[in-house]
């Protein structure tokens, strides 16, 4: 098949898919997806790339997509807080390691190095790190 003809056929198919995806269809499909474009595409009967192009064409739809993703994050945070309130040890540990860092609840040691160490040689950086660790 002629490559130019193939490109034109793909463009035509993309245009046809775009015209089948409307703002109202997108909004209806969006609810409950967590902002996952593949799920929205399946609900609309189009490819994920069609949803991506649709969002590029209608920037306000990006706001709705982001809001849906945030809604799911809120649900997850509420579930995490409920588990913490129920004294679930794994949830408590996760919460403290992510939200309690400023109080010292970290699972890894973090070093804060003042100054510009990028000008140090590899050996000098290693020595500085050892010094900071007290080794």
N, CA, C and O atoms as CSV, one atom per row, in Angstrom:
chain,resi,resn,atom,element,x,y,z
A,1,UNK,N,N,0.835,-1.178,0.000
A,1,UNK,CA,C,0.000,0.000,0.000
A,1,UNK,C,C,0.882,1.244,0.000
A,1,UNK,O,O,1.923,1.276,0.656
A,2,UNK,N,N,0.472,2.236,-0.717
A,2,UNK,CA,C,1.199,3.496,-0.806
A,2,UNK,C,C,1.249,4.142,0.581
A,2,UNK,O,O,0.206,4.305,1.214
A,3,UNK,N,N,2.455,4.518,1.072
A,3,UNK,CA,C,2.584,5.108,2.411
A,3,UNK,C,C,1.746,6.378,2.590
A,3,UNK,O,O,1.192,6.609,3.665
A,4,UNK,N,N,1.654,7.194,1.550
A,4,UNK,CA,C,0.855,8.424,1.654
A,4,UNK,C,C,-0.621,8.092,1.828
A,4,UNK,O,O,-1.323,8.757,2.589
A,5,UNK,N,N,-1.086,7.081,1.136
A,5,UNK,CA,C,-2.471,6.654,1.248
A,5,UNK,C,C,-2.758,6.118,2.651
A,5,UNK,O,O,-3.822,6.369,3.218
A,6,UNK,N,N,-1.807,5.387,3.194
A,6,UNK,CA,C,-1.943,4.843,4.543
A,6,UNK,C,C,-2.036,5.967,5.576
A,6,UNK,O,O,-2.849,5.899,6.498
A,7,UNK,N,N,-1.207,6.996,5.425
A,7,UNK,CA,C,-1.224,8.146,6.330
A,7,UNK,C,C,-2.561,8.862,6.241
A,7,UNK,O,O,-3.150,9.224,7.260
A,8,UNK,N,N,-3.036,9.063,5.020
A,8,UNK,CA,C,-4.335,9.727,4.835
A,8,UNK,C,C,-5.471,8.912,5.443
A,8,UNK,O,O,-6.380,9.473,6.054
A,9,UNK,N,N,-5.425,7.607,5.281
A,9,UNK,CA,C,-6.459,6.733,5.843
A,9,UNK,C,C,-6.456,6.825,7.378
A,9,UNK,O,O,-7.516,6.887,8.000
A,10,UNK,N,N,-5.254,6.835,7.986
A,10,UNK,CA,C,-5.148,6.963,9.437
A,10,UNK,C,C,-5.706,8.300,9.922
A,10,UNK,O,O,-6.407,8.362,10.931
A,11,UNK,N,N,-5.387,9.365,9.194
A,11,UNK,CA,C,-5.896,10.697,9.549
A,11,UNK,C,C,-7.416,10.725,9.482
A,11,UNK,O,O,-8.071,11.286,10.360
A,12,UNK,N,N,-7.973,10.123,8.447
A,12,UNK,CA,C,-9.423,10.070,8.284
A,12,UNK,C,C,-10.068,9.297,9.433
A,12,UNK,O,O,-11.092,9.719,9.971
A,13,UNK,N,N,-9.475,8.175,9.804
A,13,UNK,CA,C,-10.004,7.383,10.914
A,13,UNK,C,C,-9.940,8.169,12.220
A,13,UNK,O,O,-10.876,8.126,13.019
A,14,UNK,N,N,-8.835,8.888,12.440
A,14,UNK,CA,C,-8.701,9.695,13.653
A,14,UNK,C,C,-9.770,10.775,13.697
A,14,UNK,O,O,-10.360,11.022,14.749
A,15,UNK,N,N,-10.022,11.413,12.576
A,15,UNK,CA,C,-11.039,12.460,12.497
A,15,UNK,C,C,-12.419,11.874,12.775
A,15,UNK,O,O,-13.226,12.477,13.482
A,16,UNK,N,N,-12.685,10.694,12.214
A,16,UNK,CA,C,-13.982,10.056,12.452
A,16,UNK,C,C,-14.168,9.722,13.922
A,16,UNK,O,O,-15.254,9.913,14.468
A,17,UNK,N,N,-13.108,9.220,14.574
A,17,UNK,CA,C,-13.193,8.918,16.002
A,17,UNK,C,C,-13.405,10.194,16.813
A,17,UNK,O,O,-14.196,10.211,17.756
A,18,UNK,N,N,-12.698,11.260,16.442
A,18,UNK,CA,C,-12.833,12.529,17.159
A,18,UNK,C,C,-14.261,13.050,17.075
A,18,UNK,O,O,-14.794,13.575,18.053
A,19,UNK,N,N,-14.880,12.905,15.911
A,19,UNK,CA,C,-16.240,13.413,15.778
A,19,UNK,C,C,-17.231,12.554,16.555
A,19,UNK,O,O,-18.311,13.028,16.908
A,20,UNK,N,N,-16.877,11.283,16.830
A,20,UNK,CA,C,-17.774,10.430,17.609
A,20,UNK,C,C,-17.643,10.698,19.102
A,20,UNK,O,O,-18.508,10.291,19.877
A,21,UNK,N,N,-16.588,11.369,19.515
A,21,UNK,CA,C,-16.387,11.707,20.923
A,21,UNK,C,C,-16.836,13.144,21.149
A,21,UNK,O,O,-16.251,14.078,20.599
A,22,UNK,N,N,-17.868,13.316,21.953
A,22,UNK,CA,C,-18.404,14.648,22.239
A,22,UNK,C,C,-18.114,15.018,23.687
A,22,UNK,O,O,-17.750,14.168,24.499
A,23,UNK,N,N,-18.281,16.290,23.992
A,23,UNK,CA,C,-18.052,16.766,25.351
A,23,UNK,C,C,-18.998,16.053,26.314
A,23,UNK,O,O,-18.568,15.605,27.376
A,24,UNK,N,N,-20.266,15.942,25.963
A,24,UNK,CA,C,-21.216,15.299,26.865
A,24,UNK,C,C,-20.886,13.807,27.043
A,24,UNK,O,O,-21.013,13.271,28.144
A,25,UNK,N,N,-20.467,13.151,25.973
A,25,UNK,CA,C,-20.080,11.740,26.047
A,25,UNK,C,C,-18.850,11.580,26.945
A,25,UNK,O,O,-18.774,10.660,27.759
A,26,UNK,N,N,-17.898,12.488,26.779
A,26,UNK,CA,C,-16.681,12.461,27.589
A,26,UNK,C,C,-17.017,12.654,29.061
A,26,UNK,O,O,-16.537,11.904,29.911
A,27,UNK,N,N,-17.834,13.650,29.366
A,27,UNK,CA,C,-18.206,13.938,30.756
A,27,UNK,C,C,-18.920,12.753,31.396
A,27,UNK,O,O,-18.658,12.414,32.549
A,28,UNK,N,N,-19.811,12.134,30.653
A,28,UNK,CA,C,-20.564,10.994,31.169
A,28,UNK,C,C,-19.625,9.813,31.446
A,28,UNK,O,O,-19.757,9.134,32.464
A,29,UNK,N,N,-18.696,9.581,30.549
A,29,UNK,CA,C,-17.765,8.460,30.688
A,29,UNK,C,C,-16.738,8.699,31.795
A,29,UNK,O,O,-16.212,7.744,32.366
A,30,UNK,N,N,-16.453,9.950,32.099
A,30,UNK,CA,C,-15.393,10.312,33.037
A,30,UNK,C,C,-15.670,9.857,34.467
A,30,UNK,O,O,-14.751,9.442,35.174
A,31,UNK,N,N,-16.902,9.930,34.888
A,31,UNK,CA,C,-17.249,9.649,36.279
A,31,UNK,C,C,-16.853,8.233,36.691
A,31,UNK,O,O,-17.215,7.253,36.040
A,32,UNK,N,N,-16.112,8.155,37.773
A,32,UNK,CA,C,-15.709,6.863,38.313
A,32,UNK,C,C,-14.485,6.235,37.666
A,32,UNK,O,O,-14.134,5.101,37.991
A,33,UNK,N,N,-13.828,6.949,36.755
A,33,UNK,CA,C,-12.661,6.377,36.060
A,33,UNK,C,C,-11.348,6.650,36.772
A,33,UNK,O,O,-10.337,6.018,36.467
A,34,UNK,N,N,-11.350,7.577,37.711
A,34,UNK,CA,C,-10.101,7.957,38.357
A,34,UNK,C,C,-9.213,8.767,37.439
A,34,UNK,O,O,-8.037,8.976,37.736
A,35,UNK,N,N,-9.766,9.227,36.320
A,35,UNK,CA,C,-8.995,10.018,35.375
A,35,UNK,C,C,-8.116,9.175,34.460
A,35,UNK,O,O,-7.210,9.703,33.815
A,36,UNK,N,N,-8.371,7.886,34.397
A,36,UNK,CA,C,-7.571,6.988,33.552
A,36,UNK,C,C,-8.130,7.052,32.126
A,36,UNK,O,O,-9.268,6.657,31.870
A,37,UNK,N,N,-7.309,7.556,31.215
A,37,UNK,CA,C,-7.760,7.777,29.838
A,37,UNK,C,C,-8.175,6.501,29.135
A,37,UNK,O,O,-9.109,6.526,28.333
A,38,UNK,N,N,-7.518,5.390,29.404
A,38,UNK,CA,C,-7.863,4.128,28.751
A,38,UNK,C,C,-9.270,3.683,29.146
A,38,UNK,O,O,-9.998,3.131,28.320
A,39,UNK,N,N,-9.653,3.915,30.383
A,39,UNK,CA,C,-10.988,3.543,30.855
A,39,UNK,C,C,-12.047,4.433,30.198
A,39,UNK,O,O,-13.115,3.962,29.808
A,40,UNK,N,N,-11.734,5.718,30.083
A,40,UNK,CA,C,-12.643,6.662,29.422
A,40,UNK,C,C,-12.823,6.266,27.960
A,40,UNK,O,O,-13.940,6.252,27.443
A,41,UNK,N,N,-11.717,5.946,27.304
A,41,UNK,CA,C,-11.764,5.557,25.892
A,41,UNK,C,C,-12.644,4.327,25.690
A,41,UNK,O,O,-13.456,4.283,24.765
A,42,UNK,N,N,-12.483,3.341,26.550
A,42,UNK,CA,C,-13.279,2.120,26.431
A,42,UNK,C,C,-14.768,2.434,26.598
A,42,UNK,O,O,-15.603,1.913,25.858
A,43,UNK,N,N,-15.096,3.289,27.572
A,43,UNK,CA,C,-16.491,3.657,27.808
A,43,UNK,C,C,-17.083,4.426,26.625
A,43,UNK,O,O,-18.284,4.348,26.366
A,44,UNK,N,N,-16.236,5.167,25.910
A,44,UNK,CA,C,-16.688,5.962,24.757
A,44,UNK,C,C,-16.603,5.186,23.444
A,44,UNK,O,O,-17.103,5.647,22.418
A,45,UNK,N,N,-15.976,4.015,23.473
A,45,UNK,CA,C,-15.835,3.216,22.261
A,45,UNK,C,C,-14.819,3.766,21.282
A,45,UNK,O,O,-14.973,3.630,20.068
A,46,UNK,N,N,-13.756,4.402,21.828
A,46,UNK,CA,C,-12.696,4.959,20.981
A,46,UNK,C,C,-11.346,4.515,21.526
A,46,UNK,O,O,-11.269,3.923,22.602
A,47,UNK,N,N,-10.281,4.800,20.781
A,47,UNK,CA,C,-8.925,4.513,21.240
A,47,UNK,C,C,-8.495,5.535,22.281
A,47,UNK,O,O,-9.022,6.646,22.338
A,48,UNK,N,N,-7.523,5.136,23.109
A,48,UNK,CA,C,-6.990,6.067,24.110
A,48,UNK,C,C,-6.379,7.292,23.440
A,48,UNK,O,O,-6.474,8.402,23.965
A,49,UNK,N,N,-5.755,7.095,22.289
A,49,UNK,CA,C,-5.141,8.229,21.583
A,49,UNK,C,C,-6.203,9.246,21.156
A,49,UNK,O,O,-5.922,10.442,21.072
A,50,UNK,N,N,-7.411,8.773,20.888
A,50,UNK,CA,C,-8.501,9.690,20.537
A,50,UNK,C,C,-8.855,10.556,21.747
A,50,UNK,O,O,-9.098,11.755,21.607
A,51,UNK,N,N,-8.883,9.953,22.919
A,51,UNK,CA,C,-9.163,10.712,24.144
A,51,UNK,C,C,-8.046,11.741,24.377
A,51,UNK,O,O,-8.321,12.883,24.743
A,52,UNK,N,N,-6.811,11.341,24.167
A,52,UNK,CA,C,-5.683,12.263,24.336
A,52,UNK,C,C,-5.817,13.459,23.398
A,52,UNK,O,O,-5.647,14.602,23.822
A,53,UNK,N,N,-6.118,13.202,22.133
A,53,UNK,CA,C,-6.288,14.303,21.173
A,53,UNK,C,C,-7.494,15.169,21.547
A,53,UNK,O,O,-7.449,16.390,21.403
A,54,UNK,N,N,-8.552,14.548,22.018
A,54,UNK,CA,C,-9.755,15.275,22.428
A,54,UNK,C,C,-9.428,16.246,23.566
A,54,UNK,O,O,-9.875,17.393,23.565
A,55,UNK,N,N,-8.648,15.772,24.528
A,55,UNK,CA,C,-8.245,16.620,25.658
A,55,UNK,C,C,-7.359,17.767,25.179
A,55,UNK,O,O,-7.446,18.881,25.696
A,56,UNK,N,N,-6.518,17.499,24.203
A,56,UNK,CA,C,-5.679,18.562,23.644
A,56,UNK,C,C,-6.532,19.590,22.914
A,56,UNK,O,O,-6.244,20.786,22.952
A,57,UNK,N,N,-7.572,19.124,22.256
A,57,UNK,CA,C,-8.449,20.020,21.502
A,57,UNK,C,C,-9.345,20.848,22.438
A,57,UNK,O,O,-9.658,22.002,22.147
A,58,UNK,N,N,-9.749,20.251,23.553
A,58,UNK,CA,C,-10.626,20.914,24.526
A,58,UNK,C,C,-9.921,20.952,25.887
A,58,UNK,O,O,-10.142,20.074,26.721
A,59,UNK,N,N,-9.074,21.962,26.116
A,59,UNK,CA,C,-8.275,22.027,27.344
A,59,UNK,C,C,-9.096,21.993,28.643
A,59,UNK,O,O,-8.592,21.554,29.677
A,60,UNK,N,N,-10.331,22.443,28.600
A,60,UNK,CA,C,-11.152,22.405,29.820
A,60,UNK,C,C,-11.451,20.969,30.237
A,60,UNK,O,O,-11.725,20.703,31.407
A,61,UNK,N,N,-11.399,20.054,29.287
A,61,UNK,CA,C,-11.620,18.648,29.622
A,61,UNK,C,C,-10.465,18.109,30.460
A,61,UNK,O,O,-10.652,17.189,31.257
A,62,UNK,N,N,-9.262,18.681,30.282
A,62,UNK,CA,C,-8.101,18.311,31.099
A,62,UNK,C,C,-8.392,18.641,32.562
A,62,UNK,O,O,-8.028,17.880,33.459
A,63,UNK,N,N,-9.048,19.775,32.797
A,63,UNK,CA,C,-9.400,20.159,34.169
A,63,UNK,C,C,-10.345,19.127,34.787
A,63,UNK,O,O,-10.189,18.753,35.950
A,64,UNK,N,N,-11.316,18.675,34.009
A,64,UNK,CA,C,-12.248,17.671,34.508
A,64,UNK,C,C,-11.530,16.340,34.766
A,64,UNK,O,O,-11.800,15.662,35.757
A,65,UNK,N,N,-10.624,15.980,33.873
A,65,UNK,CA,C,-9.851,14.752,34.022
A,65,UNK,C,C,-9.013,14.805,35.297
A,65,UNK,O,O,-8.982,13.846,36.067
A,66,UNK,N,N,-8.336,15.926,35.513
A,66,UNK,CA,C,-7.508,16.098,36.706
A,66,UNK,C,C,-8.357,16.083,37.974
A,66,UNK,O,O,-7.951,15.521,38.991
A,67,UNK,N,N,-9.538,16.701,37.912
A,67,UNK,CA,C,-10.437,16.725,39.071
A,67,UNK,C,C,-10.886,15.309,39.424
A,67,UNK,O,O,-10.990,14.972,40.604
A,68,UNK,N,N,-11.151,14.487,38.427
A,68,UNK,CA,C,-11.547,13.100,38.669
A,68,UNK,C,C,-10.396,12.323,39.305
A,68,UNK,O,O,-10.618,11.520,40.212
A,69,UNK,N,N,-9.181,12.552,38.840
A,69,UNK,CA,C,-8.017,11.884,39.427
A,69,UNK,C,C,-7.850,12.312,40.886
A,69,UNK,O,O,-7.555,11.478,41.743
A,70,UNK,N,N,-8.035,13.595,41.177
A,70,UNK,CA,C,-7.937,14.103,42.550
A,70,UNK,C,C,-9.025,13.497,43.434
A,70,UNK,O,O,-8.786,13.222,44.610
A,71,UNK,N,N,-10.203,13.291,42.880
A,71,UNK,CA,C,-11.310,12.711,43.640
A,71,UNK,C,C,-10.932,11.312,44.133
A,71,UNK,O,O,-11.223,10.950,45.273
A,72,UNK,N,N,-10.290,10.540,43.276
A,72,UNK,CA,C,-9.867,9.189,43.648
A,72,UNK,C,C,-8.780,9.249,44.718
A,72,UNK,O,O,-8.769,8.432,45.639
A,73,UNK,N,N,-7.876,10.201,44.602
A,73,UNK,CA,C,-6.831,10.365,45.622
A,73,UNK,C,C,-7.477,10.703,46.968
A,73,UNK,O,O,-7.061,10.180,48.002
A,74,UNK,N,N,-8.485,11.569,46.960
A,74,UNK,CA,C,-9.197,11.910,48.192
A,74,UNK,C,C,-9.823,10.672,48.823
A,74,UNK,O,O,-9.759,10.487,50.038
A,75,UNK,N,N,-10.423,9.831,48.000
A,75,UNK,CA,C,-11.036,8.595,48.506
A,75,UNK,C,C,-9.970,7.709,49.165
A,75,UNK,O,O,-10.174,7.174,50.255
A,76,UNK,N,N,-8.837,7.568,48.481
A,76,UNK,CA,C,-7.750,6.738,49.018
A,76,UNK,C,C,-7.229,7.308,50.336
A,76,UNK,O,O,-6.967,6.556,51.275
A,77,UNK,N,N,-7.077,8.630,50.413
A,77,UNK,CA,C,-6.617,9.250,51.662
A,77,UNK,C,C,-7.615,9.021,52.790
A,77,UNK,O,O,-7.220,8.750,53.924
A,78,UNK,N,N,-8.897,9.127,52.487
A,78,UNK,CA,C,-9.910,8.883,53.507
A,78,UNK,C,C,-9.855,7.440,54.008
A,78,UNK,O,O,-9.986,7.186,55.205
A,79,UNK,N,N,-9.660,6.497,53.082
A,79,UNK,CA,C,-9.533,5.087,53.466
A,79,UNK,C,C,-8.287,4.876,54.337
A,79,UNK,O,O,-8.329,4.131,55.315
A,80,UNK,N,N,-7.189,5.531,53.977
A,80,UNK,CA,C,-5.966,5.423,54.764
A,80,UNK,C,C,-6.193,5.964,56.172
A,80,UNK,O,O,-5.785,5.335,57.148
A,81,UNK,N,N,-6.835,7.119,56.286
A,81,UNK,CA,C,-7.110,7.706,57.605
A,81,UNK,C,C,-7.999,6.775,58.433
A,81,UNK,O,O,-7.807,6.639,59.641
A,82,UNK,N,N,-8.960,6.143,57.784
A,82,UNK,CA,C,-9.831,5.200,58.491
A,82,UNK,C,C,-9.020,4.023,59.022
A,82,UNK,O,O,-9.235,3.581,60.151
A,83,UNK,N,N,-8.089,3.514,58.218
A,83,UNK,CA,C,-7.237,2.412,58.664
A,83,UNK,C,C,-6.342,2.841,59.827
A,83,UNK,O,O,-6.134,2.073,60.766
A,84,UNK,N,N,-5.817,4.057,59.766
A,84,UNK,CA,C,-4.999,4.574,60.865
A,84,UNK,C,C,-5.853,4.664,62.129
A,84,UNK,O,O,-5.409,4.270,63.208
A,85,UNK,N,N,-7.062,5.175,62.001
A,85,UNK,CA,C,-7.965,5.271,63.154
A,85,UNK,C,C,-8.326,3.904,63.718
A,85,UNK,O,O,-8.591,3.771,64.913
A,86,UNK,N,N,-8.339,2.881,62.853
A,86,UNK,CA,C,-8.625,1.509,63.290
A,86,UNK,C,C,-7.369,0.802,63.809
A,86,UNK,O,O,-7.392,-0.396,64.090
A,87,UNK,N,N,-6.280,1.555,63.933
A,87,UNK,CA,C,-5.002,1.065,64.467
A,87,UNK,C,C,-4.335,-0.008,63.594
A,87,UNK,O,O,-3.654,-0.894,64.109
A,88,UNK,N,N,-4.535,0.077,62.275
A,88,UNK,CA,C,-3.869,-0.828,61.341
A,88,UNK,C,C,-2.390,-0.441,61.290
A,88,UNK,O,O,-2.049,0.649,60.829
A,89,UNK,N,N,-1.520,-1.322,61.759
A,89,UNK,CA,C,-0.100,-0.999,61.913
A,89,UNK,C,C,0.581,-0.664,60.584
A,89,UNK,O,O,1.430,0.226,60.536
A,90,UNK,N,N,0.221,-1.364,59.505
A,90,UNK,CA,C,0.825,-1.066,58.199
A,90,UNK,C,C,0.420,0.323,57.718
A,90,UNK,O,O,1.235,1.053,57.153
A,91,UNK,N,N,-0.838,0.685,57.943
A,91,UNK,CA,C,-1.318,2.009,57.538
A,91,UNK,C,C,-0.637,3.088,58.376
A,91,UNK,O,O,-0.264,4.140,57.856
A,92,UNK,N,N,-0.478,2.827,59.662
A,92,UNK,CA,C,0.186,3.797,60.545
A,92,UNK,C,C,1.630,4.009,60.103
A,92,UNK,O,O,2.100,5.143,60.009
A,93,UNK,N,N,2.328,2.907,59.834
A,93,UNK,CA,C,3.722,3.012,59.393
A,93,UNK,C,C,3.826,3.784,58.078
A,93,UNK,O,O,4.661,4.679,57.945
A,94,UNK,N,N,2.985,3.440,57.115
A,94,UNK,CA,C,3.000,4.141,55.831
A,94,UNK,C,C,2.715,5.629,56.017
A,94,UNK,O,O,3.396,6.478,55.442
A,95,UNK,N,N,1.706,5.933,56.824
A,95,UNK,CA,C,1.333,7.324,57.051
A,95,UNK,C,C,2.489,8.111,57.672
A,95,UNK,O,O,2.805,9.215,57.228
A,96,UNK,N,N,3.108,7.545,58.685
A,96,UNK,CA,C,4.208,8.247,59.348
A,96,UNK,C,C,5.415,8.419,58.429
A,96,UNK,O,O,6.073,9.459,58.456
A,97,UNK,N,N,5.714,7.392,57.605
A,97,UNK,CA,C,6.854,7.494,56.696
A,97,UNK,C,C,6.627,8.503,55.582
A,97,UNK,O,O,7.589,9.039,55.033
A,98,UNK,N,N,5.373,8.771,55.238
A,98,UNK,CA,C,5.105,9.714,54.152
A,98,UNK,C,C,4.727,11.095,54.662
A,98,UNK,O,O,5.191,12.102,54.126
A,99,UNK,N,N,3.894,11.155,55.685
A,99,UNK,CA,C,3.430,12.451,56.189
A,99,UNK,C,C,4.186,12.923,57.427
A,99,UNK,O,O,4.134,14.105,57.766
A,100,UNK,N,N,4.888,12.014,58.106
A,100,UNK,CA,C,5.567,12.375,59.348
A,100,UNK,C,C,7.055,12.579,59.213
A,100,UNK,O,O,7.776,12.538,60.210
A,101,UNK,N,N,7.533,12.799,57.996
A,101,UNK,CA,C,8.974,12.964,57.768
A,101,UNK,C,C,9.558,14.107,58.584
A,101,UNK,O,O,10.666,14.000,59.111
A,102,UNK,N,N,8.813,15.196,58.687
A,102,UNK,CA,C,9.333,16.371,59.396
A,102,UNK,C,C,9.540,16.090,60.882
A,102,UNK,O,O,10.241,16.838,61.563
A,103,UNK,N,N,8.935,15.018,61.385
A,103,UNK,CA,C,9.086,14.633,62.789
A,103,UNK,C,C,10.077,13.486,62.958
A,103,UNK,O,O,10.246,12.960,64.058
A,104,UNK,N,N,10.727,13.105,61.870
A,104,UNK,CA,C,11.765,12.096,61.953
A,104,UNK,C,C,11.320,10.690,61.612
A,104,UNK,O,O,12.104,9.751,61.746
A,105,UNK,N,N,10.082,10.519,61.173
A,105,UNK,CA,C,9.598,9.188,60.810
A,105,UNK,C,C,9.968,8.888,59.365
A,105,UNK,O,O,9.178,9.097,58.444
A,106,UNK,N,N,11.182,8.395,59.190
A,106,UNK,CA,C,11.640,8.038,57.854
A,106,UNK,C,C,12.219,6.632,57.892
A,106,UNK,O,O,12.788,6.218,58.902
A,107,UNK,N,N,12.076,5.907,56.803
A,107,UNK,CA,C,12.607,4.553,56.757
A,107,UNK,C,C,14.004,4.515,56.152
A,107,UNK,O,O,14.654,3.470,56.149
A,108,UNK,N,N,14.456,5.627,55.653
A,108,UNK,CA,C,15.799,5.697,55.093
A,108,UNK,C,C,16.481,6.932,55.657
A,108,UNK,O,O,15.821,7.883,56.077
A,109,UNK,N,N,17.776,6.911,55.663
A,109,UNK,CA,C,18.523,8.043,56.169
A,109,UNK,C,C,18.701,9.061,55.055
A,109,UNK,O,O,19.143,8.728,53.956
A,110,UNK,N,N,18.353,10.296,55.349
A,110,UNK,CA,C,18.515,11.366,54.369
A,110,UNK,C,C,19.636,12.282,54.830
A,110,UNK,O,O,19.698,12.656,56.001
A,111,UNK,N,N,20.519,12.642,53.909
A,111,UNK,CA,C,21.627,13.532,54.218
A,111,UNK,C,C,21.373,14.897,53.611
A,111,UNK,O,O,20.897,15.017,52.482
A,112,UNK,N,N,21.695,15.913,54.373
A,112,UNK,CA,C,21.612,17.262,53.836
A,112,UNK,C,C,23.032,17.786,53.779
A,112,UNK,O,O,23.703,17.903,54.805
A,113,UNK,N,N,23.485,18.102,52.577
A,113,UNK,CA,C,24.853,18.552,52.378
A,113,UNK,C,C,24.819,20.009,51.950
A,113,UNK,O,O,24.194,20.366,50.951
A,114,UNK,N,N,25.500,20.839,52.721
A,114,UNK,CA,C,25.577,22.258,52.383
A,114,UNK,C,C,26.751,22.475,51.447
A,114,UNK,O,O,27.775,21.799,51.548
A,115,UNK,N,N,26.596,23.407,50.551
A,115,UNK,CA,C,27.671,23.720,49.629
A,115,UNK,C,C,27.520,22.972,48.318
A,115,UNK,O,O,26.623,22.145,48.152
A,116,UNK,N,N,28.392,23.271,47.415
A,116,UNK,CA,C,28.351,22.677,46.084
A,116,UNK,C,C,29.352,21.538,46.025
A,116,UNK,O,O,30.559,21.771,45.973
A,117,UNK,N,N,28.855,20.302,46.032
A,117,UNK,CA,C,29.774,19.166,45.978
A,117,UNK,C,C,30.002,18.686,44.550
A,117,UNK,O,O,30.760,17.745,44.315
A,118,UNK,N,N,29.339,19.339,43.599
A,118,UNK,CA,C,29.504,18.888,42.216
A,118,UNK,C,C,30.909,19.155,41.693
A,118,UNK,O,O,31.326,18.540,40.711
A,119,UNK,N,N,31.654,20.070,42.339
A,119,UNK,CA,C,33.016,20.353,41.897
A,119,UNK,C,C,34.015,19.389,42.532
A,119,UNK,O,O,35.189,19.391,42.160
A,120,UNK,N,N,33.571,18.567,43.481
A,120,UNK,CA,C,34.456,17.603,44.111
A,120,UNK,C,C,34.660,16.405,43.198
A,120,UNK,O,O,33.800,16.064,42.385
A,121,UNK,N,N,35.803,15.785,43.350
A,121,UNK,CA,C,36.037,14.548,42.610
A,121,UNK,C,C,35.210,13.447,43.242
A,121,UNK,O,O,34.652,13.624,44.325
A,122,UNK,N,N,35.132,12.331,42.578
A,122,UNK,CA,C,34.378,11.180,43.090
A,122,UNK,C,C,34.902,10.763,44.467
A,122,UNK,O,O,34.126,10.472,45.377
A,123,UNK,N,N,36.215,10.740,44.601
A,123,UNK,CA,C,36.839,10.347,45.868
A,123,UNK,C,C,36.546,11.366,46.953
A,123,UNK,O,O,36.267,10.995,48.093
A,124,UNK,N,N,36.605,12.665,46.608
A,124,UNK,CA,C,36.318,13.711,47.589
A,124,UNK,C,C,34.862,13.661,48.048
A,124,UNK,O,O,34.574,13.867,49.227
A,125,UNK,N,N,33.946,13.386,47.119
A,125,UNK,CA,C,32.524,13.248,47.486
A,125,UNK,C,C,32.338,12.080,48.448
A,125,UNK,O,O,31.623,12.195,49.443
A,126,UNK,N,N,32.986,10.955,48.147
A,126,UNK,CA,C,32.885,9.776,49.011
A,126,UNK,C,C,33.404,10.085,50.409
A,126,UNK,O,O,32.789,9.695,51.402
A,127,UNK,N,N,34.532,10.782,50.489
A,127,UNK,CA,C,35.096,11.163,51.784
A,127,UNK,C,C,34.155,12.113,52.545
A,127,UNK,O,O,33.979,11.974,53.755
A,128,UNK,N,N,33.562,13.062,51.843
A,128,UNK,CA,C,32.633,14.011,52.475
A,128,UNK,C,C,31.411,13.286,53.015
A,128,UNK,O,O,30.933,13.597,54.106
A,129,UNK,N,N,30.911,12.334,52.268
A,129,UNK,CA,C,29.758,11.554,52.712
A,129,UNK,C,C,30.113,10.729,53.938
A,129,UNK,O,O,29.331,10.660,54.886
A,130,UNK,N,N,31.294,10.098,53.928
A,130,UNK,CA,C,31.746,9.342,55.104
A,130,UNK,C,C,31.861,10.249,56.314
A,130,UNK,O,O,31.460,9.878,57.417
A,131,UNK,N,N,32.406,11.433,56.107
A,131,UNK,CA,C,32.569,12.386,57.212
A,131,UNK,C,C,31.210,12.775,57.784
A,131,UNK,O,O,31.033,12.834,59.001
A,132,UNK,N,N,30.261,13.036,56.905
A,132,UNK,CA,C,28.921,13.423,57.359
A,132,UNK,C,C,28.219,12.291,58.108
A,132,UNK,O,O,27.455,12.535,59.042
A,133,UNK,N,N,28.482,11.066,57.693
A,133,UNK,CA,C,27.892,9.911,58.358
A,133,UNK,C,C,28.626,9.534,59.645
A,133,UNK,O,O,28.165,8.684,60.407
A,134,UNK,N,N,29.767,10.172,59.876
A,134,UNK,CA,C,30.539,9.883,61.073
A,134,UNK,C,C,31.301,8.587,60.996
A,134,UNK,O,O,31.543,7.943,62.017
A,135,UNK,N,N,31.677,8.202,59.812
A,135,UNK,CA,C,32.421,6.941,59.635
A,135,UNK,C,C,33.899,7.196,59.537
A,135,UNK,O,O,34.680,6.255,59.386
